[in-house]
Amino acid sequence: MVPESERHVAFAHWLRGIAALTVLLHHYLTFLYSPLEGVANAINMLPAVPLGHSFVRLLARWQTMFEPLALDPRMWGNIGVGLFFLISGFVIPFSVARNTRRGFLLGRLIRLWPTYAVSLATVLLMLLLAAHRSGWPLRWDGWDIIRHLLLVQDITNGSTLDLVSWSLAVEVAFYLFCALIAPQLRGEAVVPLVILAFFSAVLATSLPFFVWSREGLPLVVLARYLSLLPYLLIGTLLYFHYRGLVGTGRLIGYAAALFFLFIGSRSLIDMGQPRLLALDAAYLYALLLFTLAYALRDRIALLPLWFALPFDGLAAISYPLYIVHAIHGYVLINLLCEWNIPLLAIVSIATAWSLCVATALHWLVERPTHAWARRVMARYQVVPPQPRYAAG
């Protein structure tokens, strides 16, 4: 449940659950009608989905229906990822304002790393099961596990075992950035953030020009991280608006500028490669959904308990669910397809399984470590600034 003291930002809490569920359903449904070679390589199994099944053909028709809206169903997951980035941009400054740099970073480390490590262990177990079932050799070793635990798998040109932790690495980079600019966040400085977003976009578009060989690919990864910073900072602009530090007109102008910086820098980084309009559209739809929820935040906070409970539950397990769902679901879907179980039942079983695993991880790992993080952060608290007014 959302604590009473945080009901004013309940919309952001509940959007976490919606984002996680969106990514899960995107991955599972896309795997049914458009299994990717990379997924087969990731789970060490050939896709067993019957592509001629009526349910698979229905999913393919959905794709055709949504194409006029520039919303390819194969990109739906990016709506959830975009929501996660905007949520972080909005809520992380609250934590930075309440704690010293050390307290903030220690709190983030304790809250995130143990849950990720145990979740990754369950992912590795599923990959072992898949390798045993298919008879294929494992495609990862101890060094790959270490790279994942350090969240440097992308920057070291490695494949992602869990298929999702690239976004967690982006989040961690954003935490470090927020710790670096903590005085600006506490000092209620809006314009410097916009300037920093501009320079991050410029740097993002410049770095790939220094890549002449495969050894330079970490610079491309870093450039993609930097290109996402303006998008994350749109959430931070909404934080400033919430605190009454920027008016609605300036908010719209700044947010539009940051979004175009994000899209522009991403396009320049991928120069020479096919650029999917649906990818940009997915991030735009995420922004529109987040903005709508923010505009309705007071009404959302007053929703009755019976209505709020499912959203609270999803939000509570959203972090471990996001980490485990891809590999757990792909392996389970593939195994169940071999047993000729109806596809709709397969998706339901895989979803229920991932929800149960995430719930267990939440209660056994995430809740205790969150309590530990709160105790640690309590030693490094500072007096947070009070909002001037509730910006409407």
Secondary structure, DSSP 8 states (H G I E B T S, - for coil): ---GGGGGGHHHHHHHHHHHHHHHHHHHHHHHHS--HHHHHHHTS-----TTSHHHHHHHHHHHHHGGGT--GGGHHHHHHHHHHHHHHHHHHHHHHHB-HHHHHHHHHHHHHHHHHHHHHHHHHHHHHHHHHH----S--HHHHHHHHTT-TTTTT---SSS-HHHHHHHHHHHHHHHHTHHHHHTT--HHHHHHHHHHHHHHHHGGGG--SGGGHHHHHHHHHHHHHHHHHHHHHHHHHHTTSS-HHHHHHHHHHHHHHHHHHHHHHTTTS---HHHHHHHHHHHHHHHHHHHTHHHHHTS-HHHHHHHHHHHHTHHHHHHHHHHHHHHHHHHHHTTT--HHHHHHHHHHHHHHHHHHHIIIIIHHHHHHHHHHHGGGB------SS---
